[in-house]
Amino acid sequence: MTRLVSSWLHLPALQQLFDIFEREGATLRLVGGSVRDGLLGLPVSDIDLAVDRDPHWVMNLLHKAHIKAIPTGIDHGTITAVLEKRPYQITTLRVDVKTFGRKAHVAFTEDWLQDAMRRDFTMNAIYADKHGHLFDPVKGLEDLESHYVRFIGNAAQRIKEDYLRILRFFRFSARFGHEPYDAEGMNACREYASHLPHLARERVTEEFLKILELPLPLYALEAMKETDVLSYILHPGTWDDLKALVPLEKEVGFSPSALLRLAAFHPILVEIKAHLRLSKKQETILAFLGKKHELITETSFKHQAYLWGKEKIFDLILLQTARRIVNTELNFNEGVSFIKHLHFQFESWLTPVFPLTGDDLLSCGIRQGENIGIFLKTVENWWISQDFEPDRDACLGHLRTLL
């Protein structure tokens, strides 16, 4: 049988946890994303474990072992053990008696199969012991190796337990699966898509942005459109722009940006805000990308990057180039060459610092409140127009001519 072979499995703190539970006759196993990602050779951040003992028993055991124990979700069986400043979530095997979205009335059990059956996808219900030996009650390993994302048991039942699993199905399918996606899962998502508006918008927004940020989100979005899921989240405004942007990002070697892709997917911020719950920072970024800007060129790059920041301007260049490709102003290869050239030219360019401050204006005789801001901005605009070359003395000289 395939084993989990990962360096993090041998962390002394993790092995200490296994040993403590083992000495007391309890069975402790890794489960979920750490096992799945470890088997795929992907980086692992969160380490979750399952145990066949009551959560209060777990708390007492950890206290006796002088390990910090936080009752993170003790009513639902979850305790967080902290060793060497790293959290390890330990959850008692359970059965969901009655579900309310992400919350549920639960009953604790010692049955590993029952615990597996309440989870979402087969690949998320693979367990591993301290040596990496696997316990795979729902054939998750077979699906993982086949790149097949499948609900555990009845897909409709899993979705009714938490309608957010509709979006998770498309996200996991896009990240781990092959096309086409599981037919039963697709049909169940179509059947219950109308329940998505009843979910908290924060949860829907988080999942949708995670889908947009995947390396290859386009097939997932097409499948969401086909099943009417997309119509309950956000209607696409400029689908072609996104279809041009995704391969453009990949070809020029830029990391996927969920907000940049959202701006390409739908350019009208007021409509995005009507459907998704965004932070003020996210809204500010989208407002910038949604404005009508002059076309960024090699000549104008420095000025725009000084005003808005390099990162924002490179995002804007990607978006503008994708739209120029859609409008046949550029072909794809020309767009790639243009962005790579600009990036090579300006990747190491440091944003200049304007050499004057308000104190300089005071020293020139302008009194506080006497249009200091206007004079300062006027000199700064002149300095920008001179390609940031004038030094402090030259800027002061220009200020004196204004005065």
C-alpha positions as CSV (number, residue, x, y, z in Angstrom):
1,M,0.0,0.0,0.0
2,T,1.2,3.5,-0.7
3,R,2.7,5.3,2.3
4,L,2.8,8.9,3.2
5,V,6.5,9.9,2.9
6,S,7.0,13.5,3.9
7,S,9.8,15.2,5.9
8,W,7.2,17.0,8.2
9,L,5.8,13.6,9.3
10,H,9.0,13.2,11.3
11,L,8.7,16.5,13.2
12,P,9.7,15.7,16.8
13,A,6.6,17.5,18.1
14,L,4.3,15.6,15.9
15,Q,5.9,12.3,16.8
16,Q,5.7,13.3,20.5
17,L,1.9,13.7,20.1
18,F,1.6,10.2,18.5
19,D,3.6,8.7,21.3
20,I,1.6,10.3,24.1
21,F,-1.7,9.1,22.7
22,E,-0.3,5.6,21.9
23,R,0.9,5.1,25.5
24,E,-2.7,5.7,26.7
25,G,-4.1,3.2,24.2
26,A,-5.7,5.8,21.9
27,T,-5.4,5.8,18.1
28,L,-4.3,9.1,16.6
29,R,-4.1,9.6,12.9
30,L,-3.4,12.4,10.4
31,V,-6.3,13.3,8.2
32,G,-7.5,15.7,5.5
33,G,-5.4,18.2,3.6
34,S,-2.0,17.3,5.1
35,V,-2.4,13.7,4.0
36,R,-3.8,14.6,0.6
37,D,-1.1,17.2,-0.1
38,G,1.6,15.1,1.4
39,L,0.8,12.2,-0.9
40,L,0.8,14.6,-3.9
41,G,4.2,16.0,-2.8
42,L,2.7,19.5,-2.2
43,P,3.7,21.9,0.6
44,V,1.7,21.3,3.8
45,S,0.9,24.1,6.3
46,D,-1.9,22.9,8.6
47,I,-1.7,19.5,10.2
48,D,-5.0,18.0,11.4
49,L,-5.4,14.8,13.3
50,A,-8.3,12.6,14.3
51,V,-8.6,10.5,17.5
52,D,-10.9,7.9,18.9
53,R,-11.3,9.5,22.3
54,D,-13.6,12.1,23.8
55,P,-12.4,15.8,23.5
56,H,-12.4,16.2,27.3
57,W,-10.2,13.1,27.6
58,V,-7.9,14.7,25.0
59,M,-7.7,18.0,27.0
60,N,-6.8,16.1,30.2
61,L,-4.2,14.1,28.5
62,L,-2.5,17.1,26.9
63,H,-2.6,19.0,30.3
64,K,-1.0,16.0,32.0
65,A,1.7,16.0,29.3
66,H,2.3,19.8,29.9
67,I,1.2,20.6,26.4
68,K,-0.7,23.7,25.7
69,A,-4.3,22.7,24.8
70,I,-6.9,25.2,23.4
71,P,-10.6,24.1,23.3
72,T,-10.9,25.6,19.8
73,G,-14.2,23.9,19.1
74,I,-14.6,21.5,22.0
75,D,-18.4,21.1,21.5
76,H,-17.6,19.7,18.0
77,G,-14.7,17.7,19.2
78,T,-11.8,19.9,18.2
79,I,-8.8,20.7,20.5
80,T,-5.7,22.6,19.3
81,A,-2.4,21.3,20.8
82,V,0.5,23.8,20.5
83,L,4.0,22.4,20.5
84,E,7.1,24.3,19.5
85,K,4.8,27.3,18.6
86,R,3.0,25.2,16.0
87,P,-0.7,24.3,16.2
88,Y,-2.0,20.8,15.7
89,Q,-5.8,20.4,15.5
90,I,-7.0,17.2,17.1
91,T,-10.7,16.3,16.5
92,T,-12.6,13.4,18.0
93,L,-14.2,11.0,15.6
94,R,-17.8,12.1,15.1
95,V,-21.1,11.7,13.4
96,D,-23.0,14.7,12.2
97,V,-26.5,14.1,13.7
98,K,-28.0,17.3,12.3
99,T,-26.3,19.8,10.0
100,F,-26.8,23.6,9.7
101,G,-24.3,24.7,7.0
102,R,-20.9,24.6,8.5
103,K,-22.3,23.9,12.0
104,A,-23.8,20.7,13.2
105,H,-25.1,18.7,16.2
106,V,-22.6,16.0,16.5
107,A,-22.2,12.7,18.4
108,F,-18.8,11.3,19.1
109,T,-17.9,7.8,18.0
110,E,-15.0,5.4,17.9
111,D,-15.9,4.3,14.4
112,W,-13.4,5.5,11.8
113,L,-15.7,4.7,8.9
114,Q,-18.5,6.8,10.3
115,D,-16.1,9.7,10.7
116,A,-15.0,9.4,7.1
117,M,-18.5,9.2,5.8
118,R,-19.3,12.7,7.2
119,R,-16.5,14.4,5.2
120,D,-16.9,16.0,1.8
121,F,-14.6,14.3,-0.8
122,T,-13.0,10.9,-0.8
123,M,-9.5,12.4,-1.2
124,N,-10.0,14.3,2.1
125,A,-10.9,11.2,4.0
126,I,-7.5,9.4,3.9
127,Y,-5.9,8.8,7.3
128,A,-2.3,8.1,8.1
129,D,-0.5,6.9,11.2
130,K,2.8,8.0,12.7
131,H,4.7,5.8,10.2
132,G,2.8,7.1,7.2
133,H,0.7,3.9,6.8
134,L,-2.6,4.7,5.3
135,F,-6.2,3.9,6.4
136,D,-8.4,4.5,3.4
137,P,-12.1,3.6,4.2
138,V,-13.7,5.3,1.2
139,K,-11.1,4.6,-1.6
140,G,-9.8,8.2,-1.5
141,L,-6.3,7.1,-2.6
142,E,-7.7,5.6,-5.8
143,D,-9.5,8.8,-6.6
144,L,-6.5,10.9,-5.7
145,E,-4.2,8.9,-8.0
146,S,-6.8,9.1,-10.8
147,H,-7.2,12.9,-10.2
148,Y,-10.9,12.4,-9.6
149,V,-12.8,14.6,-7.2
150,R,-15.8,12.7,-5.9
151,F,-18.2,13.3,-3.0
152,I,-18.3,10.6,-0.3
153,G,-21.5,8.6,-0.6
154,N,-24.4,10.5,-2.0
155,A,-23.4,13.8,-3.6
156,A,-26.7,15.5,-3.0
157,Q,-26.7,14.5,0.7
158,R,-23.2,15.9,1.2
159,I,-24.2,19.2,-0.4
160,K,-27.4,19.5,1.7
161,E,-25.2,19.3,4.8
162,D,-23.3,22.4,3.7
163,Y,-24.2,24.2,0.4
164,L,-20.8,25.8,0.3
165,R,-19.6,22.3,-0.8
166,I,-20.9,23.3,-4.2
167,L,-18.1,25.8,-4.7
168,R,-15.6,23.5,-3.0
169,F,-16.4,20.8,-5.5
170,F,-15.4,23.1,-8.4
171,R,-12.4,24.4,-6.5
172,F,-11.1,21.0,-5.7
173,S,-11.9,19.7,-9.2
174,A,-10.0,22.5,-10.7
175,R,-7.0,22.1,-8.4
176,F,-6.8,18.3,-8.2
177,G,-9.1,16.8,-10.8
178,H,-9.1,16.1,-14.5
179,E,-11.8,17.2,-17.0
180,P,-14.6,16.4,-17.3
181,Y,-15.7,16.6,-13.6
182,D,-17.6,13.9,-11.8
183,A,-21.1,13.7,-13.4
184,E,-23.0,13.0,-10.1
185,G,-21.3,15.9,-8.4
186,M,-22.1,18.2,-11.3
187,N,-25.8,17.2,-11.3
188,A,-26.1,17.7,-7.5
189,C,-24.5,21.1,-7.8
190,R,-27.0,22.0,-10.5
191,E,-29.9,20.8,-8.4
192,Y,-29.0,22.8,-5.3
193,A,-27.3,25.9,-6.8
194,S,-30.3,28.0,-5.9
195,H,-29.4,27.6,-2.2
196,L,-26.1,29.6,-2.6
197,P,-27.7,33.0,-2.0
198,H,-28.7,31.8,1.5
199,L,-25.0,31.4,2.5
200,A,-23.0,34.2,4.1
201,R,-21.5,36.3,1.4
202,E,-18.1,36.3,3.1
203,R,-18.0,32.5,2.7
204,V,-19.1,32.6,-1.0
205,T,-16.6,35.4,-1.8
206,E,-13.7,33.5,-0.2
207,E,-14.4,30.4,-2.1
208,F,-15.0,32.2,-5.4
209,L,-11.7,34.2,-5.1
210,K,-9.9,30.9,-4.3
211,I,-11.3,29.5,-7.6
212,L,-10.2,32.5,-9.5
213,E,-6.7,32.3,-8.1
214,L,-6.1,28.7,-9.2
215,P,-3.6,28.1,-12.0
216,L,-6.3,26.9,-14.4
217,P,-9.7,28.2,-13.3
218,L,-11.4,28.5,-16.8
219,Y,-12.8,25.0,-17.1
220,A,-14.2,25.3,-13.5
221,L,-15.9,28.6,-14.3
222,E,-17.3,27.1,-17.5
223,A,-18.7,24.1,-15.5
224,M,-20.1,26.5,-13.0
225,K,-21.8,28.4,-15.8
226,E,-23.2,25.2,-17.3
227,T,-24.7,24.1,-14.0
228,D,-26.2,27.6,-13.3
229,V,-24.0,27.9,-10.2
230,L,-22.3,31.0,-11.6
231,S,-25.6,32.8,-12.1
232,Y,-26.1,32.8,-8.3
233,I,-22.7,34.3,-7.6
234,L,-21.8,36.8,-10.3
235,H,-22.6,37.0,-14.0
236,P,-19.5,37.4,-16.1
237,G,-19.1,40.8,-17.7
238,T,-16.2,40.3,-20.1
239,W,-15.5,36.6,-20.2
240,D,-13.1,37.0,-23.2
241,D,-10.8,39.3,-21.2
242,L,-10.4,36.6,-18.5
243,K,-9.8,33.9,-21.1
244,A,-6.9,36.1,-22.5
245,L,-5.6,37.0,-19.1
246,V,-5.1,33.6,-17.6
247,P,-2.7,32.2,-20.3
248,L,-1.0,35.6,-20.5
249,E,-0.2,35.5,-16.8
250,K,1.2,32.0,-17.1
251,E,3.3,32.7,-20.2
252,V,5.0,35.8,-18.7
253,G,5.5,34.0,-15.4
254,F,3.4,36.2,-13.1
255,S,1.6,34.6,-10.2
256,P,-2.2,34.3,-10.5
257,S,-4.1,37.2,-8.9
258,A,-7.7,36.7,-7.8
259,L,-8.5,40.4,-7.8
260,L,-6.9,41.0,-11.2
261,R,-8.9,38.1,-12.6
262,L,-12.1,39.4,-11.0
263,A,-11.5,42.8,-12.7
264,A,-11.2,41.0,-16.0
265,F,-14.2,38.8,-15.3
266,H,-16.4,41.7,-14.4
267,P,-15.2,45.3,-14.7
268,I,-18.1,47.1,-12.9
269,L,-17.3,47.4,-9.2
270,V,-20.8,48.4,-8.1
271,E,-22.2,45.1,-9.5
272,I,-19.3,43.1,-7.9
273,K,-20.1,44.7,-4.5
274,A,-23.8,43.9,-4.9
275,H,-22.9,40.1,-5.1
276,L,-19.6,39.7,-3.2
277,R,-18.4,40.9,0.2
278,L,-15.1,42.6,-0.2
279,S,-12.7,44.3,2.1
280,K,-12.0,48.0,1.7
281,K,-8.5,47.2,0.4
282,Q,-9.9,44.8,-2.2
283,E,-12.5,47.4,-3.3
284,T,-9.8,50.0,-3.7
285,I,-7.7,47.7,-5.9
286,L,-10.8,46.8,-8.1
287,A,-11.7,50.5,-8.3
288,F,-8.3,51.3,-9.6
289,L,-8.3,48.5,-12.2
290,G,-11.9,49.4,-13.2
291,K,-11.0,53.0,-14.1
292,K,-10.2,54.2,-17.6
293,H,-6.5,54.7,-17.7
294,E,-4.2,55.8,-20.4
295,L,-2.4,53.0,-22.1
296,I,0.8,52.2,-20.2
297,T,3.9,52.3,-22.4
298,E,7.6,52.1,-21.8
299,T,7.7,55.9,-21.8
300,S,4.8,56.4,-19.3
301,F,5.6,53.4,-17.0
302,K,7.8,55.3,-14.5
303,H,5.4,58.2,-14.1
304,Q,2.4,55.8,-13.5
305,A,4.4,53.5,-11.2
306,Y,5.5,56.5,-9.1
307,L,1.9,57.6,-8.7
308,W,0.3,54.2,-8.1
309,G,3.0,51.7,-7.3
310,K,4.8,49.2,-9.5
311,E,2.6,46.2,-8.5
312,K,-0.6,48.0,-9.4
313,I,0.8,49.2,-12.7
314,F,2.0,45.7,-13.7
315,D,-1.5,44.4,-12.9
316,L,-2.9,47.2,-15.1
317,I,-0.5,46.4,-17.9
318,L,-1.6,42.7,-17.8
319,L,-5.2,43.7,-17.9
320,Q,-4.7,46.3,-20.7
321,T,-2.7,43.8,-22.7
322,A,-5.3,41.0,-22.3
323,R,-8.0,43.4,-23.6
324,R,-5.8,44.5,-26.6
325,I,-5.4,40.8,-27.5
326,V,-9.2,40.3,-27.3
327,N,-9.6,43.4,-29.5
328,T,-7.0,42.1,-31.9
329,E,-4.8,45.1,-31.4
330,L,-2.0,42.7,-30.5
331,N,-1.6,39.0,-31.1
332,F,-0.8,36.8,-28.1
333,N,2.9,36.5,-28.7
334,E,3.2,40.3,-29.2
335,G,1.5,40.8,-25.8
336,V,3.8,38.4,-24.1
337,S,6.9,40.1,-25.6
338,F,5.7,43.5,-24.6
339,I,5.1,42.5,-20.9
340,K,8.3,40.6,-20.6
341,H,10.2,43.6,-22.1
342,L,8.7,46.0,-19.6
343,H,9.3,43.7,-16.7
344,F,12.9,43.2,-17.7
345,Q,13.3,47.0,-18.0
346,F,11.7,47.9,-14.7
347,E,11.8,44.9,-12.3
348,S,14.8,46.4,-10.4
349,W,13.7,50.0,-10.9
350,L,13.4,51.7,-7.5
351,T,10.6,54.2,-7.0
352,P,12.2,57.7,-6.6
353,V,11.5,59.8,-3.5
354,F,10.4,63.4,-4.0
355,P,13.2,65.6,-2.5
356,L,11.1,68.3,-0.9
357,T,8.8,68.3,2.2
358,G,6.5,70.8,3.7
359,D,9.3,72.1,5.9
360,D,11.2,73.2,2.8
361,L,8.2,75.4,1.9
362,L,8.1,76.9,5.4
363,S,11.8,77.8,5.1
364,C,11.1,79.6,1.9
365,G,8.7,81.9,3.6
366,I,5.3,80.2,2.9
367,R,3.3,80.3,6.1
368,Q,1.5,77.3,7.5
369,G,-1.8,76.8,5.8
370,E,-1.0,79.2,3.0
371,N,-1.5,76.7,0.1
372,I,1.5,74.7,1.1
373,G,-0.1,71.6,-0.4
374,I,-0.8,73.2,-3.7
375,F,2.8,74.6,-4.1
376,L,4.3,71.2,-3.1
377,K,2.1,69.3,-5.6
378,T,3.0,71.8,-8.3
379,V,6.7,71.3,-7.8
380,E,6.2,67.5,-7.6
381,N,4.4,67.4,-10.9
382,W,7.2,69.5,-12.5
383,W,9.7,67.0,-11.0
384,I,7.8,64.1,-12.4
385,S,7.6,65.7,-15.8
386,Q,11.4,66.0,-15.7
387,D,11.7,62.3,-15.3
388,F,12.6,62.6,-11.6
389,E,16.0,64.0,-12.5
390,P,16.0,67.4,-10.6
391,D,17.7,67.2,-7.2
392,R,16.7,69.1,-4.1
393,D,18.4,72.3,-5.1
394,A,16.8,72.3,-8.5
395,C,13.4,71.7,-7.0
396,L,13.9,74.5,-4.5
397,G,14.9,76.7,-7.4
398,H,11.7,75.9,-9.3
399,L,9.7,76.6,-6.1
400,R,11.3,80.1,-5.9
401,T,10.4,80.9,-9.5
402,L,6.8,80.0,-8.6
403,L,6.9,82.2,-5.6
